[in-house]
Amino acid sequence: MNLTTLQSCHSTALAAAGRLRLPLRSRVWKCQSGEFTGGGTGSSMDFQDHRAYSPGDDPRHINWQAYARTGSYTMKLFREEVRPVVDLILDASESMFFDETKARRVAEIFYLVAESSQAAGASLALHAVRGDITRTLDPSTLRSHQWLETARALPAGAPAAAPDLSRLPLRANAIRVFLSDLLFPADPDPLLRHLGQRHGSVVIFSPFLESEARPVWSGNYEFIDTERKSHHPHRIEPATLRRYQEAYVNHFAAWKQQARHHQTAFARIPVEEDLATALFREAVPAGALEAAR
């Protein structure tokens, strides 16, 4: 994709971000200071509880009215205000970009998640992964549109290898957003288990082409291995096409089942229609996005 196409994708994502956002406000956050309600105690004005005074406590939080009644020091506890944490992980496999329409949808979702996170004041980390190779992306490259060039420069590993997420510096209590077409033959359970570690919440956006999901192949074709750039002639008979379709359906049924098991918001996003329309129909009911108020 050239710069003009990326700028167009960015504009489309910004328009969608005015109507949709990550479900950040539905979580209880911990750690960094910010504007969202947290799970610990802090100095905001949202009263939470009392506890007995301990030496070294801040005297400004002593409940003097309670002391006047009981003669005992108690501390007012307030619910902390915190900053959400978002780790956005891009699967930079060749299958994500070989088709121009699919590549545009990948870029649109990437921009939407990143812009939605930053607009909410979240601490955003960007990562690209291709097989066992990973790279952390500078968030400043979003507006310069250099992030894609960096991600696409990752060297290819074994064909159809699952992304190795164990190398990523995932942060505790983060929303981990994984953007991938999931076209690799791997058990979803270990990947989802890893994404959910350290109290992470997992969201998966999986863009797909209609021609991938329901191909109309018949006769002789030359297939291209997108990872190796190699060509392979095949003859597609009706029985071959049925086996492909069954394998495809079973593959994503397994992802959907494991996503439910791991309480993962899982949204498959078609690439042939308007971004906002597709996200409202698929991502909002799945809990991957929510309507902006």
C-alpha positions in Angstrom: 0.0 0.0 0.0 1.2 3.5 -0.8 1.1 6.6 1.3 -2.2 7.8 -0.3 -3.9 4.5 0.5 -2.7 4.5 4.1 -3.9 8.1 4.5 -7.3 7.1 3.2 -7.4 4.1 5.6 -6.5 6.4 8.4 -9.4 8.8 7.5 -11.8 5.9 7.3 -10.7 4.7 10.7 -11.0 8.1 12.3 -14.6 8.4 11.0 -15.4 5.0 12.5 -13.7 5.9 15.8 -16.2 8.7 16.2 -18.9 6.1 16.4 -17.1 3.1 17.9 -14.4 2.6 20.6 -12.6 -0.1 22.5 -14.6 -1.3 25.6 -12.1 0.4 28.0 -14.7 1.8 30.4 -16.3 -1.6 31.1 -13.0 -2.7 32.8 -11.7 -2.2 36.3 -8.1 -1.0 35.9 -5.1 -1.0 38.1 -1.7 0.8 38.1 -1.0 3.9 36.2 -2.7 7.3 37.1 -5.4 8.5 34.8 -9.1 9.1 34.4 -10.6 5.6 34.5 -11.9 3.9 37.7 -9.4 1.4 39.1 -9.3 -1.5 41.5 -6.9 -0.2 44.1 -7.0 2.8 46.5 -5.7 6.2 45.7 -6.5 9.9 46.0 -9.5 10.5 43.8 -12.8 11.7 45.2 -14.6 8.4 44.7 -15.0 7.1 48.3 -14.4 3.3 48.6 -14.1 2.1 52.3 -12.5 2.6 55.7 -9.7 0.8 57.5 -7.7 1.3 60.7 -4.9 3.8 60.8 -1.3 2.5 60.5 1.9 4.5 61.3 3.1 6.3 58.1 -0.4 6.8 56.6 -1.2 10.1 55.1 -3.0 12.1 57.9 -5.0 14.0 55.2 -7.1 10.8 54.8 -7.9 10.4 58.4 -11.7 10.4 59.0 -11.8 13.1 61.8 -15.5 12.9 62.2 -15.2 9.2 63.0 -12.4 10.0 65.4 -14.6 12.5 67.2 -17.2 9.8 67.8 -15.0 6.9 68.6 -11.6 8.2 69.6 -10.0 5.8 67.1 -8.2 6.8 64.0 -9.6 5.4 60.7 -8.5 6.1 57.2 -10.8 7.0 54.3 -10.0 4.9 51.3 -10.7 6.2 47.8 -10.8 4.3 44.6 -7.8 5.2 42.4 -8.0 6.7 39.0 -5.9 4.9 36.5 -4.8 4.9 32.9 -5.9 2.0 30.6 -3.2 -0.2 29.0 -3.6 -1.5 25.5 -1.2 -3.8 23.7 -2.0 -3.9 20.0 -0.4 -6.9 18.2 -0.4 -7.0 14.4 0.1 -10.3 12.6 2.4 -9.3 9.8 2.1 -12.5 7.9 2.0 -12.2 4.1 -1.6 -13.5 4.0 -2.7 -10.3 5.7 -1.5 -8.1 2.8 -1.4 -10.2 -0.4 -4.9 -8.9 -1.4 -5.2 -5.1 -1.7 -8.8 -5.0 -0.3 -7.8 -7.2 2.7 -4.7 -5.1 3.3 -6.8 -2.0 3.5 -9.1 -3.5 6.0 -6.1 -4.6 8.1 -4.8 -1.0 8.1 -8.2 0.4 8.9 -8.7 -1.8 12.0 -5.1 -1.1 13.1 -5.7 2.6 12.9 -9.1 2.3 14.6 -7.8 0.4 17.6 -4.8 2.7 18.0 -6.7 6.0 17.6 -9.5 4.8 19.9 -6.9 3.9 22.6 -5.1 7.2 22.3 -8.3 9.2 22.3 -9.2 7.4 25.6 -5.8 8.4 27.1 -4.7 4.8 27.2 -1.0 3.7 27.4 -0.6 2.2 23.9 2.1 -0.3 22.8 2.3 -1.5 19.2 3.9 -4.8 18.2 4.3 -6.6 14.9 4.9 -10.4 14.8 5.7 -12.7 11.9 6.4 -16.3 12.9 9.0 -16.1 15.7 10.2 -12.6 14.7 8.7 -9.7 16.6 9.2 -5.9 16.6 7.9 -3.1 18.8 6.6 -0.2 16.7 6.9 3.4 17.7 3.3 4.9 18.2 4.6 8.1 16.5 4.7 6.2 13.2 0.9 6.1 13.2 0.5 9.6 11.9 3.6 9.3 9.6 2.2 6.0 8.4 5.7 4.3 8.7 4.4 1.5 10.9 3.4 -0.7 8.0 6.8 -0.4 6.3 8.4 -1.5 9.5 6.0 -4.4 10.0 6.3 -5.6 6.4 10.1 -5.6 6.7 10.0 -8.5 9.2 11.6 -11.5 7.6 9.5 -14.5 6.7 9.8 -17.6 8.9 8.4 -21.1 8.3 5.4 -21.1 6.0 2.1 -21.0 7.8 3.8 -20.9 11.2 1.7 -19.5 14.0 2.9 -16.2 15.5 5.1 -16.7 18.5 3.7 -14.3 21.0 5.9 -15.5 23.8 8.6 -13.0 22.7 6.3 -10.0 23.2 6.7 -7.7 26.3 3.0 -7.9 27.2 2.1 -5.7 30.1 0.0 -6.7 33.2 -3.7 -5.8 33.3 -3.7 -4.8 29.6 -6.3 -5.2 26.9 -4.4 -7.3 24.3 -5.8 -6.7 20.9 -4.6 -9.3 18.3 -5.2 -8.4 14.7 -4.8 -11.5 12.5 -6.6 -13.5 9.8 -5.7 -16.6 11.9 -4.8 -18.6 8.7 -2.3 -20.8 10.4 -2.8 -24.4 11.5 -2.4 -24.1 15.3 -4.4 -25.0 18.3 -6.0 -21.7 19.5 -5.8 -22.6 23.2 -2.0 -21.9 23.9 -2.2 -18.6 22.1 -5.3 -17.4 23.9 -3.9 -18.7 27.2 -0.7 -16.7 26.6 -2.6 -13.5 25.6 -4.7 -13.8 28.8 -1.8 -14.1 31.2 -1.1 -11.5 33.9 -4.8 -10.5 34.1 -5.0 -9.5 30.4 -8.3 -9.1 28.6 -8.2 -10.4 25.0 -9.8 -9.0 21.9 -9.3 -10.6 18.4 -10.1 -8.9 15.1 -9.9 -11.4 12.2 -10.4 -9.8 8.8 -11.4 -12.2 6.0 -12.1 -12.3 2.3 -15.3 -13.8 0.9 -13.1 -15.6 -1.6 -11.3 -17.2 1.3 -14.4 -18.3 3.1 -16.5 -19.4 0.1 -14.3 -19.9 -2.9 -15.8 -20.9 -6.3 -12.9 -22.8 -7.6 -13.4 -25.4 -10.4 -10.9 -26.9 -12.8 -7.2 -26.0 -13.1 -5.6 -23.3 -10.9 -2.2 -22.1 -10.1 -2.1 -21.3 -6.4 0.4 -18.9 -4.8 2.1 -19.6 -1.5 2.1 -16.1 -0.2 4.8 -16.7 2.4 7.3 -18.4 0.0 6.1 -16.6 -3.2 6.0 -20.0 -4.9 3.5 -21.2 -7.4 1.7 -24.6 -7.3 -0.7 -25.9 -10.0 -3.7 -27.9 -8.8 -6.9 -29.2 -10.3 -9.9 -28.5 -8.1 -12.6 -31.1 -8.2 -15.9 -30.7 -6.3 -14.7 -33.1 -3.6 -11.6 -31.1 -3.1 -13.5 -27.9 -2.7 -15.8 -29.5 -0.1 -12.8 -30.7 1.9 -11.4 -27.1 1.9 -14.7 -25.6 2.9 -15.2 -28.1 5.7 -11.6 -27.5 7.0 -12.1 -23.7 6.9 -15.4 -23.9 8.8 -14.0 -26.2 11.4 -10.9 -24.1 11.8 -12.9 -21.0 12.7 -15.4 -22.9 14.8 -12.5 -24.1 16.9 -11.4 -20.4 17.3 -14.9 -19.3 18.3 -15.2 -22.2 20.8 -11.8 -21.5 22.4 -12.6 -17.7 22.5 -15.7 -18.4 24.5 -13.7 -20.7 26.8 -11.1 -18.0 27.5 -13.7 -15.1 27.6 -12.1 -13.5 24.6 -14.0 -11.0 22.4 -13.7 -12.6 19.0 -14.9 -10.7 15.9 -14.4 -11.8 12.3 -14.6 -8.8 10.0 -15.4 -9.1 6.3 -13.4 -6.8 4.1 -15.8 -6.2 1.2 -18.1 -3.8 2.9 -18.0 -0.4 4.7 -15.8 -0.5 7.8 -18.3 0.9 10.3 -21.1 -1.3 8.9 -19.0 -4.4 9.3 -17.9 -3.5 12.8 -21.3 -2.6 14.1 -22.6 -6.0 12.9 -19.7 -8.2 14.0 -17.5 -6.4 16.6 -20.1 -4.7 18.8 -22.2 -7.9 19.5 -19.0 -9.8 20.2 -17.9 -7.2 22.8 -14.8 -6.2 20.8 -16.0 -2.7 20.4 -18.8 -0.6 21.9 -20.8 2.3 20.5 -19.4 5.7 21.5 -21.7 7.8 23.6 
